[in-house]
């Protein structure tokens, strides 16, 4: 029958302080479970080793309420040949994954219990946690697992070699031993099925039940099944009712335990004490009402569960817990005693003795006695308490009386006497402050220590102004001595009292009595190193208090002028320092740098940059990130001096992601585009250029289509003329073959109808290219990118161009001028006046007047002595001159050049341009 499988944590990719993966080995209402490091890299993984090779039937995960992984993968492996070999992925077989809810519907106030049914054999289980769900509570992007439960059964019960590996793990984890094979008498019942999983093995049972009551319920469940097997149904019914009642009791006691733990964390010790007393009273009342002992006494022939002393729980990681676990005898050596013995009942009068108050007494023992030869089944983890032998019971009242005396002395303000060591250590303080006050500061009771500091605060405030300087200085040094001791105190209220006293001495006591800077320096130098050490404390509350007080103290006008605290903060980080300490130091430096600056503050560009550059190599991500922020802040104030402490900004340096982030930060501060922004701008510019080219080609293709239509019309007219001519000359002989003449029906092939150039490359695509780039009679409009005739450029700008609204016509020169410039253009009268169209043509490129007529346009635009502003002409002349210089006269004859002025260039009648309807005629 499947049951709970014990396991140990073999490895994990990391954890936050105080939330180790080993916490997963414990199931109780107050466990915290495992948490990943802050701002960790994903995925995170945990490897578990089960106490034996088994067939896993069910996996249960209890997720955190807001540190939730989006997906958890499961892998299993039979074995790992070498223990220290890394747990590579190929050694594990993937089982699958589960997705966890983001918990938004509950407002991140409930925990999800996910159950997964599998069927896999192995001994090692690996869990891989993927990126967390984002929410406002999970500010550090962590994932967490409160508990995990493995349910299955042994895969090879007959393998004796498996027992040795299980014995090696038993010292780390105590679960329940494998269930005995089902009795044939149970076959056919629900609990007797081979796949039946007991509700007591469910994770929800352990996580919400008081551990002590859970142990008793499991033992009673075994007795109930035994009674059913023996057909003692009345006794089984009583046990069933007792189990049902105890489950309600266990849940309530578990809730009380959680409330007590919360009160302790908040340092509300009155509430914690009240919860402890409430638990004790309720436990005793319920056990008495259920007559649990009488029920167990009525079955002398059955197996007895062990007694659990009702004493404060020890921490699972405490030495007492592991000592108790490791000292238990092995399963194979045990003989279970099934009789109820008397000593358990004798503990009740002892616990309810009238010598103790309700707060000091323990409730009666809940269960039967634990014998040295009894053992726990390995799914029933023992309570983490210190077990006492029966012979020690008589000494218990005296010990409790002693504790009560100590508490009474602490409340009445009479601390215990100083030890010899304390007397020697605090002799100078005793001479000045008195033994009673120093004894309170050294007391083991935290309230006495706090009262002593508050009494010293009051005494210093009441000292008269005229007191001798020597007495004041002695009082100050004695006070600093006690403050140093209190700064190291682990109790928050005592630590707070020490900070309050130190602040009063620096800001009130020294100025009031007009003591000098050496006294202030003494206070700061003696306190700051200890305060910096407390910034690395495991308690987040103490860390925050220490950091905030150091920042506040550095801004005191009495301390600021001394420039002492910055000197401590720019000290290089120690390699063996804790992560909290390093993070606090760089955070403090960043804060004070903003508050104090680098002018007469103790901070200089040199010492801050040396510290920040060294911090870039620290192992903790938060430290490196803060160091980058410090460097950027320094660059805003002192860019040149900051760059002197950094390597050059080149490709090799930018391979380091931190330096890449730093130099990109510099670019943003300077208003320059970063490397990523430059790449983006280039991509956008390239896309715009390509888009513009496509649009130009599309427009040119449209123009070419119109030109081809025009050519087709001309060809039709020419072919008709040829037919008429052929009819008139019918019967006559053809022209001699040596006369070079182009057939009329192919007259327009390979011919540009604008400039008259003929070229074999003037196919449809070739003519498009010629019109777009080379034709001397055409140009591209700079505003709409259309190809137009130069002779009609002015008309195009005024009537056809997309930007025609931006142009106006000059009445003097008749050219198109931008409207913004037109008033000044007309006013200056610097333009060359235009002549009538019949008298002269007007060139829009060189602004000159020349002879009228169509042929005059060709002479002006294509002739070497014509327009000097036609850039295409310059390109063609250079292109025509190059072959003549390189190939000689023969090559020059075959080359095609621009027609000379006055030459007759055959131009088709009726040829039309894109933007002009003027007809090109032949002379």
C-alpha positions, 0 to 999 in steps of 0.5 A: 500500500502506498505510504509517505516516503522519507527523503533528504535534500541532496543539493539546491541551486541556492537559498535565502538566508534562513530558508534552506532547502533542508526545511522541506524535510520537516512537515509542521504548521510552523515550517517556512520551507525553501526560498530561492535567493533574491533576484536569482537566475532561473531555473532553480533546482532542488535534488532530493534523495529518498530513503530507499528505491521506491515507486512514486505514486503521488507528489504533493507541493505546497506553494507559497502564497506569493513567491510562486513559480510559473512551472515546476518540472519533475525528473527522476533517477535510479541512482548516481554512481559518484556522489560528488559528480554534478547532477547532470540533466542526462542522468535524470528522466523527465516525468513532466511538469505542473503549472501553478496558479498566479494566485491573483484571485485570492489576493496572494493570501492563500497557498496552493496545494498541488497533487500530481499522480505519477508512476515512476521508479527511482531514488533521486527526485529533481525539481526545477522551478521556472520564472516566478509569477509577478505580483506587487508582494514579490519584489525580489522575484523569488520562488518558494516551496513551503513543503513537498510530500512523496507517496509511494511504496518500495520498488524492491522489498527483497533487496537487502542491499537497499537497507544499508543505504536507508540506514545511512539516511536515517540519521538525517531524517526519521519517517515511518517504516514501511507498512506491513504487507496487507493482511489477507483479511483486509482484502476487499475493503477500501483500506485494503486495496493495493492503491489505497493512500491513507488520508494521514499520509496526505500533506494537508494532514501534517501541515495543519495538525499539531505534531503531537496530536498527529503522532497520536492519531497515526497510532490510533489509526494503526490500532483501529485497523488492528481491531478491524482485523480481529473483528473487535468492531466496538473498540474500532468504533471508539477509536474512529470517534477518538480520531475524528475528535483529535483531528479537530483538536490538532487543527486548533492547536496547530493554529494556536502554535502559528499565532504564538510564533507570529507573536514571538516574531513581533516580540509581543511576548505577553501574547505569546505567553497567553497563547502558550497557556491557552494551548496547555489548558485546551490540550489538558481539557480535551485529553480529559474529555476524550478519556484518551488514557482510559481508551488505551488502557482498555486494550492491553493486548494491543500496541501502545503509542509512545508518550510525548512530553508536553514541553516547549518545542525545540528547533528542528536544527537544534542539537537536542533534536538531532541528538534525539533522532540519532539516538533512537534504536534501529527498526530491526532491533526493536520489540514493541511492548503492547501493555499500558504501564503505570508511570504515565498516569503518575505524571498527571499529579506532578504536572498539576502540582499546586506549587506552580502557576498556570503559566509554569505548569505543563499539561498532563502527558498526552500519550502512553509511555515511550520505552527504550525498546519502542520505535517510530514507524518512519513516516511518523517524525518524532516531535523535536523536543527534549525527551526526559527519563522517568527518573528525572521527573522528581527534579522538575519542580525545583528547576521550574521554581528556579526559573520562576525566581529569575523571572520575578527578580527581572520584573522587580528590577533586581538583576542577578549579581555580576560574575567575577569576569563581569566585575573585572571587565566593567570595573571602570564603569562600576566606579562611575555608574554604580554596580546596580546599574551595570548589573542591570546592563549585564543581566540575562533578562532583556527587560533588565538590560533595557531598564538599565539603559533607560535609567542611564539615559535619564541620569545623563539628561538630569546632570546639571550644567556646572558639573566638572568636565572630568566627571562629565568625560568619565560619565561619557566614557562609561556610558559608551562602554555600556552602549557598545555592549548593548549594540551587540544585543540580539533583543531589538528593544535593547538595541533600540535603547542603545541607539537612543542613548547614543543619539542623546549623548552626541546631539544633547549631552555633549553640546549641553555641557560644551564638551569638545570634538575629541569626545564626539570623536570617541563616541563615533569611533567606538560605536560605528564599527559595531553598528556596521557589523550589525548591518550584516545581522541575520535579522532584517529588522535589526539590519534596517535599524542599524543602517538608518541610524548610521545614515542619520548619525552621519548627518548630525552637525556634530558628526558631519564636520568630523568626516569620520563615517565616510572613511569607514564606508569606503574601506574595501569589501572583505572577501569573507564578509557576509552578503548582508554586510556588503549590501548594507555597506554599498547601500549606505555609501550610495545614500550618504554620497547623495546626502553629503556629496564630495565637497568637504564630506570625507568622500572624494572622487578617488576613494569612492571610485576605487571602492566602486570599481572593486565592488564591481567584482563582488560575488553578490549581484545587489552589490555590483548593481549598487556599485554601478549606480554609485559610478553613474552618480559620480559621473554626473558630478565629475565626468572627467575624474570618473573616467580616469578610474575606468578602462577605455570604452572599447569593444573588449571592455563592453564584453563585460555587461557591467561596463557596458551598462556603465558606458551606456549610462554615461551616454544617457547622462550626456544626451548621446544615443546609446549603442542600442539606440544607434543600431535602432536608428540605423535600422530605421534609416535603412528601412526608410531608404529602402521604402523610398527607393521602392516608391521611386521605382514604382513611380518610375515604372508608372511613368515608363508605362505611359511612355511605352503607350505613347511609343506604341501610338507613334509606331502605329502611325508610322506603320500606317505611313509605311503601308501607304508608301509601299502601295505607291511604290509597288513594283519598284525595286528595293533600295541598294543593300549598301544603303544604311537605313533603319526599317520604318517599322523599327524606327523607335526601337532602342531610341530615347524620344527625349534626347534622341540617343539610340542604344542597344541597351535601351530595352524596356528596363534599360529605358527606365534606367536611362530616364531615371538617371541619365537622360539629359533632357529630364530631371527628378523633382527634389520634392516629389521625386517624379521624373519630369522634362527640364523644360516643364520643371517650372510648370510642374512645381506650380501645378502638378507637384505634391508640394505645389502649395509651397511654391509661388511664381515670380512676376519678374523671372517667371520661375517657381520660388518657395512661398517663404522666400518669395517676398524677399526674392521679389524685393531684392530684384536680383533675379534675371528678368524673363523674356516672352516665350516667343522671344526666348526660352527660360532655363529653370536650372541656370536661370538663363534666357536662350533662343526659342524653340524645341531644338534650342532646348536640346542645344542648351541642355545637351551641348557642351557650351549650354547649361552649366547646371545640368549635372547629368550632362557633366556625367555623360560628357565625362563618360563619352570622353573616357573611351576616346582617351583609352581606346583611340579614334576607332573606339571614339567613332563607335561611342555614343555622345550627346548631340552637338548644338545645331545637329538634327536629332530624330525625335518622334512627332507627338512624343509626350513626357510625364509632366508636359504635353508639349510636342517634340517636332523634327526640323 
